[in-house]
Amino acid sequence: MNFPRRLRRLVVAVAVAVVALPGIPALASGPAERVRPLDGRTLGWYEPADEQGRRLELILRNSSRYLIGPWYAQTYRRYAEDGYLDLGGTDERAVRLPAMTALTTATALKLGAYDPKNLSAANATIRLTNLVRTLAARHKANNPNPATAWGSNWQSALWAYYDGAAAWLMWDQLSAADRSKVTAMLVAEANRLTTGNDVYLVGTSGDQLYQTKRDGTVITPGDTKAEENSWSAALLGLVSAMMPTNPNAGAWQRRNAELLVASAPRPADLTNPAVINGIRLSTWLQGTNIDDDGILRNHNRVHPLYMVSYDQNLYQGAISALGRTCAPAAALHNLPLVYRALVDRPFDGKTIYTRGSADIHYPEGNDWGTEFPFYFGNFDFLAALYGQDSQSSVKAGEWERLHNEKQLAMQARFTDGRTYGAHGENTYYGREQRIGVMAGQAYLSLWMARNSQGSKVCWVP
């Protein structure tokens, strides 16, 4: 259902206004939980009057309706004895999927893109609250039970980021106890990441930041560390914007910039004296994750799907804007090269992007399936929004149209808002959640960058 514009303005205005309701403090009281509130001045207004904006809004509306509607109802049929949802485990399927669903839904509700056709906004909010509070309560920072606790692992910073960003968007709907659990989860994950250095992600051993060392030694053949660095940085960007007066905020900001720089370093950077966010590339970097031409390898192949995973870097613009601050320019480092490689780098006479078509050429095959138009359309949109297509022969706006029109055509096959049918289209078990969480963050980026009050997104070098 497409709300009339005037009604949609009212929905957002009400959602914003309740942040300051008496009895629910806009700022948490604990010394480590001083959360910056979201208000009307922060959010402003955005009207999706152009075709690009309408495409993104519709993708988000469809996906959020499916995830918080049929998917939630089919997945969460019982509560645990303590009143929280039964997540069914502590692994990626049990934690990441509901976290992605939460951020998808929170963005749609907050920005007036939610479609109440089959589930009212009020009931969607109840379900959203269940997801957010359960995920935070089950984190190790709040839960000593090893049978149900998650966190402090390879990917948990990303899961916490999704849940934490969703919580921030609906802060007014959470109790004081739930807020404390959310911030405890975020602080624990962020502080863990600050223990790393210029070689290791966490501490002084374990997962390294690079695929290839300075001397050319390949640490993890066919397995870039770009994505891990990017999603870990996302958590640090969120807590820095959300809790700027936390005693550890300075350390979070520094580590965020370091991981962003480490997400897309190429061999030429190892002798590049440029300084980005206080980091001299030639001395701080101890390895690389992409080739000099922007190509990235993962799963033992040139992998276009992981080239567009730098969308997580670009989402930092909107997240920082929610905190009324600028994102690190390190998020943009080498992304024009990566985008040019998608558009113009030849592989046996073909390019990854196919001119005039939504088709994607996978030079060494794709181990995830056959249909991923929005993975690319989402990245196209962000590249266009932030000018990361400056080195490409065909600009990102044209590719966004091709890829996102195909995405909408895929959603149009179903009445409930989902994207995928046959398993082979996308074999990832969180495929619907991936569409939703990309759409939510992309639409939030559009909202903050093309705001009626002027762009709220800025990048600090």
ChimeraX attribute file (.defattr): number of C-alpha atoms within 10 A of each C-alpha:
attribute: neighborCount
match mode: 1-to-1
recipient: residues
	/A:1	12
	/A:2	15
	/A:3	14
	/A:4	8
	/A:5	12
	/A:6	8
	/A:7	12
	/A:8	17
	/A:9	17
	/A:10	12
	/A:11	20
	/A:12	19
	/A:13	19
	/A:14	13
	/A:15	20
	/A:16	22
	/A:17	14
	/A:18	16
	/A:19	21
	/A:20	15
	/A:21	10
	/A:22	8
	/A:23	6
	/A:24	16
	/A:25	15
	/A:26	19
	/A:27	16
	/A:28	19
	/A:29	12
	/A:30	11
	/A:31	9
	/A:32	17
	/A:33	22
	/A:34	17
	/A:35	24
	/A:36	18
	/A:37	20
	/A:38	23
	/A:39	17
	/A:40	14
	/A:41	10
	/A:42	16
	/A:43	23
	/A:44	18
	/A:45	19
	/A:46	20
	/A:47	15
	/A:48	17
	/A:49	8
	/A:50	8
	/A:51	10
	/A:52	16
	/A:53	18
	/A:54	14
	/A:55	20
	/A:56	27
	/A:57	25
	/A:58	21
	/A:59	26
	/A:60	29
	/A:61	27
	/A:62	26
	/A:63	31
	/A:64	35
	/A:65	26
	/A:66	26
	/A:67	25
	/A:68	22
	/A:69	21
	/A:70	15
	/A:71	18
	/A:72	17
	/A:73	12
	/A:74	9
	/A:75	12
	/A:76	15
	/A:77	9
	/A:78	11
	/A:79	12
	/A:80	10
	/A:81	8
	/A:82	7
	/A:83	10
	/A:84	16
	/A:85	19
	/A:86	17
	/A:87	22
	/A:88	13
	/A:89	13
	/A:90	18
	/A:91	16
	/A:92	16
	/A:93	14
	/A:94	15
	/A:95	24
	/A:96	24
	/A:97	22
	/A:98	29
	/A:99	30
	/A:100	29
	/A:101	31
	/A:102	33
	/A:103	32
	/A:104	32
	/A:105	32
	/A:106	29
	/A:107	27
	/A:108	27
	/A:109	25
	/A:110	20
	/A:111	25
	/A:112	23
	/A:113	28
	/A:114	30
	/A:115	23
	/A:116	18
	/A:117	12
	/A:118	13
	/A:119	16
	/A:120	13
	/A:121	18
	/A:122	11
	/A:123	13
	/A:124	23
	/A:125	19
	/A:126	12
	/A:127	19
	/A:128	27
	/A:129	22
	/A:130	17
	/A:131	28
	/A:132	28
	/A:133	22
	/A:134	23
	/A:135	29
	/A:136	28
	/A:137	23
	/A:138	25
	/A:139	28
	/A:140	19
	/A:141	21
	/A:142	17
	/A:143	15
	/A:144	12
	/A:145	11
	/A:146	11
	/A:147	10
	/A:148	17
	/A:149	19
	/A:150	27
	/A:151	20
	/A:152	18
	/A:153	9
	/A:154	12
	/A:155	15
	/A:156	21
	/A:157	25
	/A:158	23
	/A:159	23
	/A:160	33
	/A:161	28
	/A:162	26
	/A:163	28
	/A:164	29
	/A:165	25
	/A:166	25
	/A:167	26
	/A:168	23
	/A:169	22
	/A:170	24
	/A:171	26
	/A:172	22
	/A:173	19
	/A:174	18
	/A:175	14
	/A:176	15
	/A:177	10
	/A:178	19
	/A:179	23
	/A:180	20
	/A:181	24
	/A:182	29
	/A:183	26
	/A:184	20
	/A:185	26
	/A:186	27
	/A:187	24
	/A:188	18
	/A:189	27
	/A:190	30
	/A:191	17
	/A:192	15
	/A:193	25
	/A:194	19
	/A:195	14
	/A:196	20
	/A:197	18
	/A:198	18
	/A:199	20
	/A:200	16
	/A:201	26
	/A:202	19
	/A:203	15
	/A:204	13
	/A:205	11
	/A:206	10
	/A:207	15
	/A:208	24
	/A:209	28
	/A:210	30
	/A:211	22
	/A:212	24
	/A:213	19
	/A:214	13
	/A:215	8
	/A:216	11
	/A:217	11
	/A:218	15
	/A:219	15
	/A:220	15
	/A:221	14
	/A:222	17
	/A:223	20
	/A:224	25
	/A:225	25
	/A:226	28
	/A:227	22
	/A:228	23
	/A:229	25
	/A:230	25
	/A:231	25
	/A:232	28
	/A:233	31
	/A:234	28
	/A:235	27
	/A:236	31
	/A:237	30
	/A:238	28
	/A:239	28
	/A:240	27
	/A:241	24
	/A:242	27
	/A:243	23
	/A:244	20
	/A:245	16
	/A:246	18
	/A:247	11
	/A:248	17
	/A:249	22
	/A:250	13
	/A:251	16
	/A:252	26
	/A:253	22
	/A:254	18
	/A:255	25
	/A:256	31
	/A:257	23
	/A:258	26
	/A:259	27
	/A:260	27
	/A:261	28
	/A:262	31
	/A:263	30
	/A:264	31
	/A:265	24
	/A:266	21
	/A:267	19
	/A:268	12
	/A:269	20
	/A:270	18
	/A:271	12
	/A:272	13
	/A:273	12
	/A:274	12
	/A:275	14
	/A:276	18
	/A:277	16
	/A:278	12
	/A:279	17
	/A:280	17
	/A:281	21
	/A:282	15
	/A:283	15
	/A:284	16
	/A:285	25
	/A:286	20
	/A:287	26
	/A:288	27
	/A:289	26
	/A:290	25
	/A:291	16
	/A:292	16
	/A:293	15
	/A:294	21
	/A:295	21
	/A:296	26
	/A:297	22
	/A:298	21
	/A:299	13
	/A:300	12
	/A:301	17
	/A:302	19
	/A:303	21
	/A:304	26
	/A:305	19
	/A:306	18
	/A:307	25
	/A:308	22
	/A:309	19
	/A:310	26
	/A:311	26
	/A:312	23
	/A:313	25
	/A:314	26
	/A:315	20
	/A:316	28
	/A:317	26
	/A:318	27
	/A:319	26
	/A:320	24
	/A:321	22
	/A:322	25
	/A:323	23
	/A:324	19
	/A:325	19
	/A:326	20
	/A:327	29
	/A:328	26
	/A:329	20
	/A:330	26
	/A:331	32
	/A:332	21
	/A:333	19
	/A:334	20
	/A:335	24
	/A:336	18
	/A:337	23
	/A:338	27
	/A:339	27
	/A:340	22
	/A:341	22
	/A:342	23
	/A:343	22
	/A:344	18
	/A:345	20
	/A:346	13
	/A:347	12
	/A:348	7
	/A:349	6
	/A:350	13
	/A:351	18
	/A:352	19
	/A:353	22
	/A:354	15
	/A:355	15
	/A:356	9
	/A:357	12
	/A:358	21
	/A:359	17
	/A:360	20
	/A:361	16
	/A:362	19
	/A:363	16
	/A:364	12
	/A:365	13
	/A:366	15
	/A:367	13
	/A:368	13
	/A:369	14
	/A:370	16
	/A:371	18
	/A:372	21
	/A:373	21
	/A:374	27
	/A:375	22
	/A:376	26
	/A:377	28
	/A:378	24
	/A:379	25
	/A:380	26
	/A:381	29
	/A:382	24
	/A:383	25
	/A:384	17
	/A:385	18
	/A:386	17
	/A:387	15
	/A:388	25
	/A:389	23
	/A:390	16
	/A:391	17
	/A:392	18
	/A:393	10
	/A:394	15
	/A:395	19
	/A:396	24
	/A:397	17
	/A:398	15
	/A:399	25
	/A:400	26
	/A:401	19
	/A:402	20
	/A:403	24
	/A:404	24
	/A:405	20
	/A:406	20
	/A:407	24
	/A:408	19
	/A:409	12
	/A:410	18
	/A:411	20
	/A:412	14
	/A:413	13
	/A:414	13
	/A:415	9
	/A:416	19
	/A:417	24
	/A:418	25
	/A:419	26
	/A:420	20
	/A:421	12
	/A:422	8
	/A:423	12
	/A:424	12
	/A:425	15
	/A:426	19
	/A:427	15
	/A:428	13
	/A:429	12
	/A:430	16
	/A:431	17
	/A:432	22
	/A:433	27
	/A:434	20
	/A:435	26
	/A:436	31
	/A:437	25
	/A:438	25
	/A:439	30
	/A:440	30
	/A:441	26
	/A:442	27
	/A:443	31
	/A:444	25
	/A:445	25
	/A:446	24
	/A:447	23
	/A:448	26
	/A:449	21
	/A:450	19
	/A:451	17
	/A:452	14
	/A:453	14
	/A:454	12
	/A:455	15
	/A:456	24
	/A:457	24
	/A:458	19
	/A:459	17
	/A:460	12
	/A:461	14
